[in-house]
Amino acid sequence: MVPLDRFDSSDSQRNNRMTVSSHCRIALFNHMIVVLDLKRSCYLLYDDACAKSFASYYLDLRHHNIPASLQPLITDKIIHPRSSQPPSGKHEQISDYRTMTFETFDTGAWGSRTLGRRSVSRFETIPFLQIIKSVAMLKAFGFSALLSLERLRPLPRNSLAAREIDLRKVLERYLSASMWSPFPVTCLPLSFSLTTHLRHANIPAQLVIGVRPTPFVAHAWVEIDKRVYGDEQNLKKSYGEIFRTPRYGQTGQSRVDT
């Protein structure tokens, strides 16, 4: 195996095959790689040369040996050596957005969005406590806290009509509760709170994180049956999905090595 801190471009080392670390999710764009590192709870950005080599080696299968330009990913432990098995071209942790054109990002328009009705006239105890809990979990465990959502099993759902009425009320309650929070409630803890509440209420919600390369922006939202809940429906025209909590029983690539 190749020691991660002693990588060079010699043939003997480049012949070792690499795999994406279990704690990483990768979004590949035309001139950039965005990595979501669940273990270190951060985003990492890599340049055009690294993006081209990564695409060529992992997705297009044009290189038998590991390109030396992938050294930054090895140094950062985004990829690491494994057996001599060649890359298969199928990677659940990698999202390829090289052919996609995203809508222009307007910071002013984004900041002025109105997602639902907020009111401080009534204190919402359960949503407030769930928001505080979500903020605390993210503070303590970082992005890996999101993996706890897998264990919240959705039970048989109510009728669609009843769900639609309840969903509108749930969103308004959480938006109102967020105004009472002593901490800033950004998209991630709010989505984490909503997803937790909805899964406890037998609704198979999924938390999704999307990124865009230029300018780099990350955003979290909730989806129910692949439909955006409580946010703009055209989010996927502006963001490339990099992370999604699986449905119950679909653990997939959610494991994070310690």
Secondary structure as GFF3:
##gff-version 3
##sequence-region A 1 258
A	DSSP	alpha_helix	11	14	.	.	.	ID=ss1
A	DSSP	beta_strand	18	20	.	.	.	ID=ss2
A	DSSP	beta_strand	24	28	.	.	.	ID=ss3
A	DSSP	beta_strand	33	37	.	.	.	ID=ss4
A	DSSP	beta_strand	42	46	.	.	.	ID=ss5
A	DSSP	alpha_helix	48	54	.	.	.	ID=ss6
A	DSSP	pi_helix	55	59	.	.	.	ID=ss7
A	DSSP	three_ten_helix	68	70	.	.	.	ID=ss8
A	DSSP	alpha_helix	71	75	.	.	.	ID=ss9
A	DSSP	beta_strand	79	81	.	.	.	ID=ss10
A	DSSP	beta_strand	94	96	.	.	.	ID=ss11
A	DSSP	alpha_helix	107	111	.	.	.	ID=ss12
A	DSSP	alpha_helix	125	141	.	.	.	ID=ss13
A	DSSP	three_ten_helix	142	151	.	.	.	ID=ss14
A	DSSP	alpha_helix	160	178	.	.	.	ID=ss15
A	DSSP	alpha_helix	187	200	.	.	.	ID=ss16
A	DSSP	beta_strand	205	212	.	.	.	ID=ss17
A	DSSP	beta_strand	217	224	.	.	.	ID=ss18
A	DSSP	beta_strand	227	229	.	.	.	ID=ss19
A	DSSP	three_ten_helix	235	237	.	.	.	ID=ss20
A	DSSP	beta_strand	240	244	.	.	.	ID=ss21
###
